[in-house]
């Protein structure tokens, strides 16, 4: 029976993947907000529609991201109607950048085997 290939990491362990971002739904949220650019925000309904998520599911994931300091939730009013916006914080941008670097490093070593 053949041995499974293990990533080659000569002097260090495989990169850590941020568990807050790594969940598929949260990764999609962070990636979508990252595209907006610093200082920009997206209305909750637009984000929900873009990602094809239910309001409840998106709300749960935004709360986890907000608790980690990655997302800022802004609640305001347009006239008498409440409006909620989400924006990626500087900390969130840095965490997403670190996450994408870790994924790239992991993929760069994929298929390489230990001798």
ZAMARGU-4260 file (C-alpha; in steps of 0.2 Angstrom, whole numbers, plus 5000, padded with zeros to 4 digits):
<rodrens>
0) 5000/5000/5000 | 5007/5017/4995 | 5011/5030/5008 | 5001/5047/5007 | 5012/5061/5001
5) 5016/5073/5016 | 5020/5092/5013 | 5039/5095/5013 | 5043/5107/5027 | 5062/5106/5030
10) 5063/5117/5045 | 5046/5122/5050 | 5028/5115/5052 | 5014/5118/5039 | 5007/5136/5040
15) 4993/5138/5053 | 4976/5143/5045 | 4966/5156/5055 | 4951/5145/5061 | 4940/5161/5061
20) 4942/5164/5043 | 4944/5146/5037 | 4926/5141/5039 | 4919/5142/5021 | 4905/5155/5024
25) 4917/5166/5034 | 4930/5165/5020 | 4917/5170/5007 | 4912/5185/5018 | 4930/5191/5021
30) 4934/5189/5003 | 4919/5199/4997 | 4922/5213/5009 | 4941/5213/5005 | 4937/5217/4987
35) 4928/5233/4993 | 4944/5242/4998 | 4948/5250/5014 | 4935/5262/5021 | 4921/5255/5011
40) 4906/5245/5017 | 4892/5234/5010 | 4874/5234/5015 | 4869/5218/5024 | 4855/5214/5011
45) 4868/5216/4996 | 4881/5205/5005 | 4867/5192/5009 | 4862/5192/4990 | 4880/5192/4984
50) 4884/5177/4994 | 4868/5168/4993 | 4866/5166/5011 | 4851/5167/5023 | 4850/5182/5034
55) 4852/5171/5050 | 4867/5162/5043 | 4876/5178/5037 | 4872/5186/5054 | 4880/5172/5064
60) 4895/5172/5053 | 4897/5191/5054 | 4895/5191/5073 | 4910/5178/5074 | 4920/5189/5062
65) 4915/5205/5073 | 4920/5196/5089 | 4937/5192/5082 | 4939/5211/5077 | 4939/5207/5058
70) 4923/5215/5053 | 4914/5231/5059 | 4895/5231/5059 | 4888/5248/5057 | 4869/5250/5061
75) 4861/5266/5056 | 4845/5273/5048 | 4840/5278/5031 | 4825/5289/5035 | 4815/5278/5047
80) 4822/5262/5040 | 4836/5253/5050 | 4851/5249/5039 | 4865/5238/5043 | 4882/5239/5034
85) 4898/5227/5036 | 4916/5233/5033 | 4932/5224/5035 | 4943/5231/5048 | 4962/5234/5046
90) 4964/5219/5057 | 4953/5209/5046 | 4963/5214/5031 | 4979/5209/5039 | 4971/5192/5045
95) 4965/5189/5027 | 4982/5193/5020 | 4990/5181/5032 | 4977/5168/5028 | 4980/5169/5009
100) 4999/5168/5012 | 4997/5153/5022 | 4986/5144/5009 | 4998/5149/4996 | 5012/5141/5006
105) 5002/5126/5009 | 4998/5124/4991 | 5016/5127/4985 | 5021/5112/4995 | 5006/5101/4989
110) 5012/5085/4980 | 5030/5086/4987 | 5034/5071/4997 | 5047/5067/5011 | 5060/5055/5006
</rodrens>
